[in-house]
Amino acid sequence: MTVIAVNAATGSAAWGQAEAGRWRDSVAAWARWADPLAELADRLNQPLLDAAGVGAGGADEVVLDLAAGVGEPALSAARRLGPAGRVIGVDLVPGMAAVAASRARAGGAGRVAFLAADMAALPLAAAAVDRVTCRFGLMFVARPEAALAEVHRVLRPGGRAAFMVWGPKADNLLFEVLEAVVDEVLGPPVAAGGDLRSLFRFAGTGSLAGLLAAAGFVGVTEQALMPVRKVPAGAPFWQATLEMTLGSRLATATPDQRRRVPAGIETRFAALAVAGTVAVPLHARIVTGTRMEEPRD
């Protein structure tokens, strides 16, 4: 069986299209789990908003959230800024943007709008926004250098961007177990974008920071978030992540395979339980950069 390799350094057009397809196929799962996972997601949203300085420059800021998915952290940014601020959420997948817009209307967030667009070709004027956030999105772009150039272009001088990416897979037990079991039951993926390698594209220390510096950002910083989630043994805490990240592969599984995947996951986590609890470590990184202030006369 042939496994298609991903060029983790630069990506490719075909790989980028496959990744877009993965996320188009997962819209329903993301919409279904958005509210149940809101509290957990907020533990990542708030550090990212803090790193970007959302609200630090005044409530009338304009914030751009890239790869906004079904609404976060754009909605959290809007609530933080209130009615004086403005948030623009952008996602490549129209279905994601539509769900996010619906959630914004239902949730009464501040001034926030969502649109479908490519982050490597943003429909925004130069120096149009004060802050940019991107939570677990840049790694799926075929040409991240182009996306970073666009972020630099639309940021106002002195504006800050913050990107959240995954650290090494070995430090993210949930992904490691899920992919191992799915591969064991279904066999390795045969299509580009079918595995999780793209999630860890910037797992190496300094890999994304170097790209920000090359794109012209100054004051580049990198910080690690390494919380450990403790869950009761036997709880299906993994179900949402399985559906959202590997659902496209399960869509073609046989009924027997669909039974074996959750059984295999439960068995692996049961073996890791101590006194009825499973410790699930997570490793994410936040990389920030600022567009240089223009020199004064």
Secondary structure as GFF3:
##gff-version 3
##sequence-region A 1 297
A	DSSP	alpha_helix	13	25	.	.	.	ID=ss1
A	DSSP	alpha_helix	27	33	.	.	.	ID=ss2
A	DSSP	alpha_helix	38	52	.	.	.	ID=ss3
A	DSSP	beta_strand	62	66	.	.	.	ID=ss4
A	DSSP	alpha_helix	74	81	.	.	.	ID=ss5
A	DSSP	three_ten_helix	82	84	.	.	.	ID=ss6
A	DSSP	beta_strand	86	91	.	.	.	ID=ss7
A	DSSP	alpha_helix	94	107	.	.	.	ID=ss8
A	DSSP	beta_strand	112	116	.	.	.	ID=ss9
A	DSSP	beta_strand	129	135	.	.	.	ID=ss10
A	DSSP	three_ten_helix	138	140	.	.	.	ID=ss11
A	DSSP	alpha_helix	144	154	.	.	.	ID=ss12
A	DSSP	beta_strand	155	166	.	.	.	ID=ss13
A	DSSP	three_ten_helix	169	171	.	.	.	ID=ss14
A	DSSP	alpha_helix	173	186	.	.	.	ID=ss15
A	DSSP	three_ten_helix	197	200	.	.	.	ID=ss16
A	DSSP	alpha_helix	207	214	.	.	.	ID=ss17
A	DSSP	beta_strand	217	225	.	.	.	ID=ss18
A	DSSP	beta_strand	228	232	.	.	.	ID=ss19
A	DSSP	alpha_helix	239	250	.	.	.	ID=ss20
A	DSSP	alpha_helix	255	272	.	.	.	ID=ss21
A	DSSP	beta_strand	277	281	.	.	.	ID=ss22
A	DSSP	beta_strand	284	291	.	.	.	ID=ss23
###
